[in-house]
């Protein structure tokens, strides 16, 4: 919601998609822009910035560094998601980058790992991939939103507090009103 409040064009485009598509069907899984927004949000704001530690199976070289067998390895998902060699304009919220793209967060694309990959993948990925679009659809469809203190939406503080999980440093405070949809 914070990214959508800060990027009204994306919010408007999502509302248009919901208005057009959900009048015909209630299958949110078939809404490409909604899916792109979820992927882009999870790219910029992964739930866990560091994946659980792994152990190197054998000695190998990664980016000119030797990683000895048995060494504990942490994967910095937050940094991968902001790497300009992996993503074009990585700091910008651009859901359009996922339209027509096969990149997904189910562990096959190592540039998008908000739920990890392989055997240690988050067991809640199936629930999250169903619930996030449903909740977001309900919030956007049911209400019009504005910031509580009359803040400028483009100046919304997006600083994050790092820990085991990633969260906004200042919680998002929104005021709902009856939807115009």
Z-matrix of the N, CA and C atoms (Angstrom, degrees):
N
C 1 1.449
C 2 1.527 1 110.22
N 3 1.333 2 116.57 1 -35.95
C 4 1.466 3 119.01 2 -179.71
C 5 1.527 4 110.88 3 -62.54
N 6 1.329 5 116.81 4 -44.68
C 7 1.468 6 119.50 5 179.23
C 8 1.527 7 111.01 6 -65.39
N 9 1.313 8 117.68 7 -37.89
C 10 1.467 9 120.23 8 178.56
C 11 1.530 10 111.18 9 -68.77
N 12 1.316 11 117.55 10 -35.24
C 13 1.472 12 119.96 11 177.54
C 14 1.525 13 110.15 12 -67.88
N 15 1.303 14 115.94 13 -36.93
C 16 1.471 15 120.57 14 -179.38
C 17 1.519 16 112.41 15 -76.46
N 18 1.323 17 116.57 16 -22.68
C 19 1.462 18 122.47 17 -177.24
C 20 1.524 19 108.83 18 -123.13
N 21 1.313 20 116.16 19 78.17
C 22 1.463 21 121.67 20 -175.12
C 23 1.528 22 113.01 21 -59.47
N 24 1.323 23 117.32 22 -30.43
C 25 1.464 24 120.17 23 178.28
C 26 1.523 25 109.93 24 -61.30
N 27 1.330 26 116.69 25 -42.32
C 28 1.465 27 121.06 26 178.19
C 29 1.532 28 110.15 27 -66.41
N 30 1.331 29 117.62 28 -40.81
C 31 1.468 30 121.22 29 177.85
C 32 1.528 31 110.25 30 -61.42
N 33 1.326 32 116.61 31 -45.42
C 34 1.470 33 120.49 32 -180.00
C 35 1.521 34 111.63 33 -63.37
N 36 1.333 35 115.97 34 -41.01
C 37 1.465 36 119.94 35 179.42
C 38 1.534 37 110.74 36 -65.24
N 39 1.325 38 116.94 37 -39.57
C 40 1.459 39 121.12 38 177.19
C 41 1.527 40 110.39 39 -64.54
N 42 1.312 41 117.09 40 -44.36
C 43 1.470 42 120.61 41 179.24
C 44 1.533 43 110.55 42 -60.86
N 45 1.328 44 117.11 43 -39.53
C 46 1.470 45 120.42 44 176.60
C 47 1.522 46 110.84 45 -62.31
N 48 1.335 47 116.87 46 -44.80
C 49 1.456 48 120.25 47 179.34
C 50 1.530 49 110.71 48 -62.72
N 51 1.318 50 117.40 49 -43.74
C 52 1.462 51 120.86 50 179.80
C 53 1.525 52 111.19 51 -63.27
N 54 1.326 53 116.06 52 -42.44
C 55 1.469 54 120.24 53 -179.16
C 56 1.532 55 110.77 54 -64.51
N 57 1.317 56 117.13 55 -42.65
C 58 1.465 57 121.32 56 -177.36
C 59 1.523 58 112.47 57 -74.56
N 60 1.307 59 117.01 58 -45.48
C 61 1.463 60 120.37 59 -171.40
C 62 1.520 61 114.08 60 -86.68
N 63 1.318 62 118.01 61 -37.09
C 64 1.459 63 119.05 62 -175.69
C 65 1.519 64 112.90 63 -77.61
N 66 1.320 65 117.13 64 -11.09
C 67 1.458 66 118.50 65 174.41
C 68 1.528 67 110.24 66 -73.39
N 69 1.327 68 116.58 67 -22.51
C 70 1.466 69 121.57 68 -179.20
C 71 1.528 70 112.17 69 -96.88
N 72 1.315 71 118.13 70 -31.28
C 73 1.456 72 122.43 71 -175.00
C 74 1.520 73 109.20 72 -153.24
N 75 1.309 74 117.35 73 156.21
C 76 1.466 75 120.97 74 177.94
C 77 1.528 76 111.66 75 -105.41
N 78 1.317 77 117.70 76 24.35
C 79 1.457 78 121.64 77 -179.16
C 80 1.524 79 110.37 78 -94.29
N 81 1.331 80 115.77 79 95.80
C 82 1.465 81 119.39 80 -179.17
C 83 1.522 82 111.69 81 -68.99
N 84 1.334 83 117.60 82 -18.21
C 85 1.467 84 120.56 83 179.05
C 86 1.528 85 111.59 84 -66.14
N 87 1.325 86 117.61 85 -15.20
C 88 1.469 87 121.15 86 -178.37
C 89 1.530 88 112.27 87 -102.62
N 90 1.298 89 117.08 88 22.50
C 91 1.460 90 121.52 89 179.97
C 92 1.525 91 109.10 90 -107.47
N 93 1.327 92 117.88 91 100.93
C 94 1.469 93 120.40 92 -172.99
C 95 1.531 94 114.16 93 -63.62
N 96 1.322 95 118.54 94 -37.39
C 97 1.468 96 118.46 95 -177.84
C 98 1.522 97 110.46 96 -73.15
N 99 1.312 98 117.88 97 -37.24
C 100 1.471 99 121.32 98 175.00
C 101 1.526 100 109.55 99 -59.73
N 102 1.326 101 117.09 100 -46.38
C 103 1.463 102 121.52 101 178.07
C 104 1.531 103 111.23 102 -60.58
N 105 1.322 104 116.78 103 -41.21
C 106 1.468 105 120.95 104 179.12
C 107 1.519 106 110.98 105 -65.05
N 108 1.322 107 117.73 106 -38.51
C 109 1.472 108 121.22 107 178.37
C 110 1.527 109 110.12 108 -64.22
N 111 1.317 110 117.37 109 -43.33
C 112 1.466 111 120.93 110 179.39
C 113 1.527 112 110.07 111 -62.73
N 114 1.317 113 117.80 112 -46.27
C 115 1.466 114 121.01 113 179.26
C 116 1.525 115 111.38 114 -62.17
N 117 1.321 116 116.78 115 -44.93
C 118 1.471 117 120.14 116 -178.55
C 119 1.524 118 110.95 117 -65.77
N 120 1.315 119 117.64 118 -38.35
C 121 1.463 120 120.73 119 177.79
C 122 1.523 121 110.44 120 -65.55
N 123 1.323 122 117.39 121 -43.65
C 124 1.463 123 120.32 122 178.86
C 125 1.528 124 111.82 123 -69.53
N 126 1.322 125 117.22 124 -26.45
C 127 1.469 126 120.30 125 174.33
C 128 1.526 127 109.91 126 -67.12
N 129 1.322 128 116.69 127 -49.93
C 130 1.463 129 120.75 128 -177.28
C 131 1.533 130 113.47 129 -75.33
N 132 1.313 131 116.43 130 -31.01
C 133 1.467 132 120.88 131 -174.72
C 134 1.529 133 110.34 132 -132.12
N 135 1.341 134 117.28 133 68.87
C 136 1.473 135 118.92 134 -179.94
C 137 1.526 136 110.01 135 -63.27
N 138 1.323 137 117.56 136 142.74
C 139 1.471 138 119.89 137 -178.57
C 140 1.528 139 112.54 138 -58.50
N 141 1.326 140 117.23 139 -39.84
C 142 1.462 141 122.14 140 178.46
C 143 1.527 142 107.76 141 -121.87
N 144 1.340 143 117.76 142 114.13
C 145 1.470 144 119.85 143 -176.01
C 146 1.524 145 114.51 144 -67.40
N 147 1.324 146 117.00 145 -28.34
C 148 1.466 147 121.43 146 177.90
C 149 1.525 148 108.78 147 -120.72
N 150 1.334 149 115.83 148 131.96
C 151 1.460 150 119.44 149 177.20
C 152 1.522 151 109.63 150 -75.73
N 153 1.318 152 115.71 151 154.92
C 154 1.460 153 119.88 152 177.85
C 155 1.520 154 109.77 153 -52.12
N 156 1.331 155 117.04 154 146.73
C 157 1.469 156 119.40 155 -178.50
C 158 1.521 157 112.38 156 -60.46
N 159 1.315 158 114.31 157 142.25
C 160 1.464 159 122.51 158 174.69
C 161 1.524 160 106.93 159 -118.31
N 162 1.308 161 117.14 160 165.98
C 163 1.463 162 122.35 161 175.43
C 164 1.519 163 108.43 162 -114.65
N 165 1.325 164 115.67 163 137.40
C 166 1.467 165 120.35 164 177.48
C 167 1.532 166 108.32 165 -67.21
N 168 1.320 167 116.19 166 127.12
C 169 1.469 168 121.85 167 -178.75
C 170 1.527 169 111.70 168 -71.51
N 171 1.340 170 114.89 169 -29.75
C 172 1.464 171 120.04 170 179.32
C 173 1.525 172 107.65 171 -154.18
N 174 1.299 173 116.50 172 164.91
C 175 1.459 174 121.00 173 177.35
C 176 1.524 175 108.73 174 -67.20
N 177 1.323 176 115.47 175 133.14
C 178 1.463 177 119.40 176 -179.76
C 179 1.533 178 109.47 177 -149.95
N 180 1.324 179 114.82 178 169.20
C 181 1.463 180 120.37 179 178.32
C 182 1.526 181 108.19 180 -114.85
N 183 1.332 182 115.15 181 128.26
C 184 1.458 183 121.62 182 179.14
C 185 1.528 184 107.75 183 -128.15
N 186 1.323 185 115.59 184 116.03
C 187 1.471 186 121.85 185 179.36
C 188 1.534 187 112.00 186 51.02
N 189 1.324 188 116.19 187 48.28
C 190 1.468 189 124.74 188 178.15
C 191 1.533 190 114.05 189 70.25
N 192 1.324 191 117.87 190 13.31
C 193 1.463 192 121.81 191 174.94
C 194 1.520 193 108.32 192 -112.10
N 195 1.321 194 116.24 193 136.79
C 196 1.454 195 120.77 194 177.01
C 197 1.531 196 107.55 195 -89.20
N 198 1.335 197 115.68 196 124.58
C 199 1.466 198 121.94 197 177.27
C 200 1.523 199 106.28 198 -107.34
N 201 1.340 200 117.04 199 111.72
C 202 1.466 201 119.16 200 -176.55
C 203 1.523 202 112.18 201 -73.07
N 204 1.304 203 115.16 202 152.99
C 205 1.461 204 121.16 203 177.75
C 206 1.534 205 109.21 204 -56.34
N 207 1.332 206 115.78 205 134.85
C 208 1.463 207 120.91 206 178.68
C 209 1.517 208 114.51 207 86.72
N 210 1.335 209 117.38 208 -6.30
C 211 1.469 210 119.70 209 -179.66
C 212 1.531 211 110.27 210 -67.64
N 213 1.316 212 115.09 211 143.88
C 214 1.463 213 119.80 212 176.89
C 215 1.524 214 108.63 213 -77.99
N 216 1.336 215 116.22 214 130.62
C 217 1.462 216 121.63 215 -176.29
C 218 1.529 217 109.04 216 -121.61
N 219 1.328 218 116.09 217 127.55
C 220 1.463 219 121.78 218 174.55
C 221 1.522 220 108.10 219 -107.28
N 222 1.318 221 116.80 220 136.14
C 223 1.463 222 121.16 221 177.91
C 224 1.526 223 107.21 222 -103.20
N 225 1.335 224 116.09 223 121.07
C 226 1.453 225 122.12 224 -178.77
C 227 1.533 226 108.94 225 -90.17
N 228 1.320 227 116.42 226 89.53
C 229 1.464 228 122.92 227 -178.84
C 230 1.525 229 110.34 228 -62.58
N 231 1.317 230 116.58 229 -38.07
C 232 1.460 231 121.82 230 -179.23
C 233 1.533 232 109.84 231 -59.28
N 234 1.325 233 117.72 232 -44.65
C 235 1.463 234 121.64 233 -179.30
C 236 1.529 235 111.72 234 -70.07
N 237 1.325 236 117.82 235 -39.98
C 238 1.467 237 121.41 236 178.43
C 239 1.523 238 109.60 237 -60.18
N 240 1.318 239 115.93 238 -39.62
C 241 1.468 240 121.50 239 -178.13
C 242 1.523 241 113.07 240 -68.48
N 243 1.311 242 116.52 241 -15.25
C 244 1.469 243 121.08 242 -179.00
C 245 1.530 244 112.84 243 -116.83
N 246 1.305 245 116.29 244 11.55
C 247 1.461 246 121.94 245 -176.80
C 248 1.531 247 110.31 246 -78.45
N 249 1.342 248 118.15 247 118.24
C 250 1.466 249 120.53 248 -179.32
C 251 1.529 250 113.82 249 -68.14
N 252 1.336 251 118.43 250 -14.95
C 253 1.463 252 119.43 251 175.18
C 254 1.532 253 111.01 252 -81.29
N 255 1.323 254 116.45 253 -14.54
C 256 1.463 255 121.54 254 -179.97
C 257 1.528 256 110.72 255 -104.18
N 258 1.330 257 116.99 256 -39.20
C 259 1.467 258 122.83 257 -175.22
C 260 1.516 259 110.88 258 -122.86
N 261 1.307 260 116.62 259 135.43
C 262 1.461 261 121.18 260 173.39
C 263 1.525 262 108.44 261 -76.13
N 264 1.325 263 117.06 262 131.39
C 265 1.465 264 123.13 263 -179.02
C 266 1.535 265 109.93 264 48.53
N 267 1.337 266 116.73 265 61.63
C 268 1.464 267 121.48 266 -169.16
C 269 1.527 268 115.84 267 -64.99
N 270 1.318 269 118.82 268 -23.67
C 271 1.460 270 120.49 269 -176.50
C 272 1.526 271 113.18 270 -86.55
N 273 1.324 272 117.31 271 -6.44
C 274 1.465 273 121.06 272 -178.36
C 275 1.520 274 111.02 273 -94.05
N 276 1.335 275 114.95 274 144.32
C 277 1.460 276 122.16 275 175.83
C 278 1.517 277 107.46 276 -84.63
N 279 1.341 278 115.62 277 103.57
C 280 1.464 279 122.21 278 -177.89
C 281 1.524 280 110.06 279 -133.46
N 282 1.330 281 117.46 280 85.52
C 283 1.461 282 119.14 281 179.24
C 284 1.529 283 113.12 282 -58.32
N 285 1.325 284 116.70 283 -25.96
C 286 1.465 285 121.30 284 -178.21
C 287 1.523 286 112.05 285 -58.73
N 288 1.331 287 118.23 286 -22.41
C 289 1.472 288 120.13 287 -179.69
C 290 1.530 289 111.33 288 -63.23
N 291 1.340 290 117.72 289 -19.20
C 292 1.456 291 121.14 290 -179.16
C 293 1.529 292 113.55 291 -101.02
N 294 1.325 293 117.81 292 -5.27
C 295 1.464 294 120.47 293 177.70
C 296 1.530 295 108.16 294 -70.52
N 297 1.309 296 116.71 295 124.12
C 298 1.462 297 121.49 296 -178.70
C 299 1.519 298 113.85 297 77.24
N 300 1.328 299 117.04 298 2.17
C 301 1.460 300 121.52 299 -179.58
C 302 1.523 301 109.74 300 -94.14
N 303 1.305 302 116.79 301 146.72
C 304 1.462 303 121.66 302 176.99
C 305 1.527 304 111.88 303 -92.14
N 306 1.346 305 117.02 304 -0.30
C 307 1.463 306 120.91 305 -179.71
C 308 1.523 307 108.54 306 -63.17
N 309 1.341 308 115.31 307 129.22
C 310 1.449 309 120.50 308 -178.69
C 311 1.524 310 109.00 309 -137.91
N 312 1.322 311 117.02 310 164.93
C 313 1.463 312 120.63 311 -177.13
C 314 1.528 313 112.61 312 -103.63
N 315 1.302 314 117.32 313 27.49
C 316 1.464 315 120.22 314 -179.72
C 317 1.528 316 112.05 315 -94.34
N 318 1.329 317 117.96 316 17.57
C 319 1.454 318 121.32 317 172.33
C 320 1.515 319 115.92 318 98.92
N 321 1.330 320 118.79 319 0.56
C 322 1.463 321 120.59 320 -179.27
C 323 1.532 322 112.21 321 -94.90
N 324 1.323 323 117.29 322 -25.48
C 325 1.465 324 122.31 323 -178.94
C 326 1.523 325 108.10 324 -106.37
N 327 1.312 326 115.86 325 108.70
C 328 1.452 327 119.79 326 -172.26
C 329 1.523 328 114.18 327 -76.73
N 330 1.327 329 117.31 328 2.36
C 331 1.462 330 118.78 329 173.51
C 332 1.523 331 111.23 330 -94.25
N 333 1.329 332 117.62 331 -8.23
C 334 1.457 333 122.94 332 178.18
C 335 1.528 334 108.03 333 -133.26
N 336 1.340 335 115.77 334 96.31
C 337 1.468 336 120.91 335 -172.92
C 338 1.533 337 113.57 336 -127.49
N 339 1.311 338 120.17 337 47.20
C 340 1.466 339 118.63 338 -176.80
C 341 1.529 340 113.54 339 -64.68
N 342 1.334 341 117.51 340 -18.78
C 343 1.466 342 120.97 341 -179.74
C 344 1.526 343 111.76 342 -117.46
N 345 1.339 344 117.27 343 15.96
C 346 1.453 345 124.20 344 -177.68
C 347 1.532 346 110.22 345 72.31
N 348 1.326 347 116.45 346 -159.95
C 349 1.471 348 121.00 347 -177.54
C 350 1.514 349 109.20 348 -157.03
N 351 1.312 350 115.34 349 163.94
C 352 1.458 351 120.83 350 175.09
C 353 1.516 352 113.61 351 69.98
N 354 1.331 353 115.16 352 -151.11
C 355 1.467 354 120.88 353 -176.14
C 356 1.519 355 112.74 354 -64.80
N 357 1.311 356 117.33 355 -25.50
C 358 1.463 357 120.35 356 -178.16
C 359 1.527 358 112.58 357 -97.27
N 360 1.301 359 116.29 358 17.34
C 361 1.460 360 120.45 359 178.88
C 362 1.528 361 109.01 360 -63.82
N 363 1.299 362 116.77 361 146.71
C 364 1.461 363 122.64 362 -179.61
C 365 1.533 364 110.05 363 -55.20
N 366 1.318 365 117.98 364 126.91
C 367 1.466 366 119.33 365 179.85
C 368 1.531 367 112.42 366 -69.28
N 369 1.324 368 117.52 367 -14.80
C 370 1.455 369 120.99 368 -179.87
C 371 1.514 370 115.01 369 -91.10
N 372 1.342 371 117.93 370 7.93
C 373 1.466 372 120.90 371 -176.27
C 374 1.524 373 111.75 372 -59.92
N 375 1.306 374 118.39 373 -40.66
C 376 1.470 375 120.33 374 -179.59
C 377 1.521 376 111.27 375 -65.11
N 378 1.312 377 116.66 376 -42.70
C 379 1.463 378 120.45 377 177.84
C 380 1.525 379 110.33 378 -64.66
N 381 1.323 380 116.83 379 -45.99
C 382 1.464 381 120.99 380 -178.48
C 383 1.525 382 111.76 381 -62.73
N 384 1.321 383 117.33 382 -41.72
C 385 1.465 384 119.66 383 -177.30
C 386 1.518 385 112.37 384 -70.37
N 387 1.320 386 116.69 385 -16.89
C 388 1.470 387 119.93 386 174.76
C 389 1.524 388 111.30 387 -94.22
N 390 1.327 389 116.68 388 -40.50
C 391 1.462 390 120.76 389 -174.16
C 392 1.528 391 113.84 390 -76.67
N 393 1.311 392 118.16 391 -40.60
C 394 1.467 393 120.27 392 -177.54
C 395 1.528 394 111.03 393 -57.89
N 396 1.344 395 119.90 394 -50.89
C 397 1.468 396 118.65 395 178.38
C 398 1.531 397 113.33 396 -62.41
N 399 1.331 398 117.48 397 -36.41
C 400 1.468 399 120.28 398 180.00
C 401 1.528 400 111.55 399 -66.48
N 402 1.312 401 116.62 400 -45.67
C 403 1.466 402 120.58 401 -179.98
C 404 1.527 403 110.24 402 -65.71
N 405 1.324 404 116.90 403 -45.13
C 406 1.463 405 120.58 404 179.46
C 407 1.530 406 110.77 405 -61.45
N 408 1.327 407 117.00 406 -42.82
C 409 1.462 408 121.07 407 177.91
C 410 1.527 409 110.85 408 -60.75
N 411 1.322 410 116.38 409 -45.23
C 412 1.470 411 120.26 410 -179.85
C 413 1.530 412 110.97 411 -62.52
N 414 1.316 413 117.74 412 -42.56
C 415 1.464 414 120.87 413 -178.82
C 416 1.530 415 111.87 414 -66.78
N 417 1.322 416 116.73 415 -44.52
C 418 1.467 417 120.73 416 -177.03
C 419 1.523 418 111.41 417 -73.10
N 420 1.317 419 116.23 418 -37.03
C 421 1.465 420 120.43 419 -178.88
C 422 1.522 421 113.08 420 -75.58
N 423 1.307 422 117.27 421 -34.65
C 424 1.462 423 121.31 422 -172.49
C 425 1.515 424 114.24 423 -85.93
N 426 1.333 425 117.28 424 -24.48
C 427 1.459 426 119.58 425 -173.60
C 428 1.520 427 112.13 426 -138.81
N 429 1.313 428 115.61 427 154.23
C 430 1.456 429 122.89 428 162.93
C 431 1.520 430 104.52 429 -95.57
N 432 1.317 431 117.41 430 144.65
C 433 1.461 432 121.36 431 -173.11
C 434 1.519 433 111.61 432 -122.62
N 435 1.329 434 116.26 433 145.84
C 436 1.468 435 120.99 434 170.06
C 437 1.525 436 107.32 435 -143.21
N 438 1.319 437 115.28 436 158.80
C 439 1.466 438 120.30 437 179.03
C 440 1.521 439 109.24 438 -71.57
N 441 1.317 440 116.69 439 147.24
C 442 1.460 441 121.26 440 -172.38
C 443 1.524 442 114.38 441 -69.88
N 444 1.298 443 118.56 442 -34.65
C 445 1.462 444 120.95 443 -174.84
C 446 1.517 445 113.28 444 -101.01
N 447 1.315 446 117.50 445 17.80
C 448 1.458 447 120.27 446 -178.48
C 449 1.517 448 112.40 447 67.07
N 450 1.327 449 116.90 448 21.98
C 451 1.464 450 121.11 449 179.05
C 452 1.522 451 110.14 450 -63.58
N 453 1.309 452 114.88 451 156.12
C 454 1.456 453 120.81 452 173.42
C 455 1.526 454 106.86 453 -75.76
N 456 1.330 455 116.74 454 123.25
C 457 1.463 456 121.45 455 -176.05
C 458 1.520 457 112.88 456 -59.42
N 459 1.327 458 116.76 457 -33.79
C 460 1.462 459 119.40 458 -178.67
C 461 1.529 460 111.80 459 -73.18
N 462 1.329 461 116.86 460 -16.27
C 463 1.464 462 121.41 461 179.94
C 464 1.528 463 112.23 462 -101.74
N 465 1.319 464 117.72 463 14.73
C 466 1.455 465 122.39 464 -178.24
C 467 1.527 466 110.38 465 -58.19
N 468 1.316 467 116.17 466 129.79
C 469 1.468 468 121.99 467 -179.36
C 470 1.524 469 109.49 468 -70.89
N 471 1.315 470 116.39 469 115.49
C 472 1.463 471 121.42 470 -178.48
C 473 1.531 472 111.57 471 -107.59
N 474 1.335 473 118.04 472 15.62
C 475 1.462 474 119.54 473 -179.62
C 476 1.527 475 109.92 474 -64.14
N 477 1.324 476 114.15 475 148.00
C 478 1.454 477 120.89 476 -172.97
C 479 1.516 478 111.37 477 -116.17
N 480 1.320 479 114.65 478 153.03
C 481 1.457 480 122.28 479 176.78
C 482 1.530 481 106.32 480 -109.22
N 483 1.325 482 115.10 481 117.14
C 484 1.462 483 119.93 482 -177.05
C 485 1.516 484 110.72 483 -86.23
N 486 1.297 485 114.89 484 141.70
C 487 1.454 486 123.25 485 175.93
C 488 1.511 487 106.66 486 -166.72
N 489 1.315 488 116.46 487 -153.28
C 490 1.458 489 119.83 488 175.41
C 491 1.521 490 109.06 489 -59.75
N 492 1.334 491 114.85 490 -38.27
C 493 1.457 492 120.93 491 173.55
C 494 1.516 493 108.42 492 -118.33
N 495 1.312 494 115.76 493 162.60
C 496 1.460 495 121.89 494 -178.34
C 497 1.520 496 108.62 495 -102.08
N 498 1.328 497 116.71 496 132.66
C 499 1.457 498 119.94 497 177.29
C 500 1.522 499 109.93 498 -144.53
N 501 1.335 500 115.67 499 161.48
C 502 1.457 501 119.33 500 177.18
C 503 1.522 502 109.43 501 -66.28
N 504 1.321 503 115.75 502 139.67
C 505 1.460 504 119.32 503 178.96
C 506 1.529 505 110.32 504 -65.54
N 507 1.331 506 116.17 505 -44.96
C 508 1.466 507 121.20 506 175.14
C 509 1.524 508 107.33 507 -106.96
N 510 1.332 509 118.26 508 118.27
C 511 1.467 510 119.85 509 -178.64
C 512 1.528 511 111.82 510 -57.38
N 513 1.308 512 115.25 511 147.98
C 514 1.456 513 121.94 512 178.67
C 515 1.524 514 108.83 513 -78.18
N 516 1.328 515 116.88 514 124.51
C 517 1.450 516 121.99 515 177.95
C 518 1.521 517 108.56 516 -115.54
N 519 1.328 518 115.55 517 113.77
C 520 1.455 519 121.53 518 -177.56
C 521 1.513 520 110.62 519 -120.83
N 522 1.331 521 115.18 520 152.76
C 523 1.464 522 121.08 521 176.62
C 524 1.521 523 107.24 522 -114.55
N 525 1.339 524 116.49 523 121.82
C 526 1.464 525 119.33 524 178.72
C 527 1.522 526 111.12 525 -87.56
N 528 1.303 527 115.51 526 151.01
C 529 1.480 528 121.64 527 170.17
C 530 1.517 529 106.77 528 -138.24
N 531 1.316 530 116.21 529 167.31
C 532 1.464 531 120.09 530 -177.63
C 533 1.519 532 110.12 531 -56.80
N 534 1.316 533 115.57 532 135.05
C 535 1.459 534 120.98 533 -176.82
C 536 1.517 535 112.43 534 -70.97
N 537 1.313 536 114.37 535 147.76
C 538 1.458 537 120.51 536 175.76
C 539 1.529 538 111.09 537 -91.57
N 540 1.344 539 117.25 538 0.07
C 541 1.474 540 120.89 539 179.18
C 542 1.507 541 111.68 540 -74.00
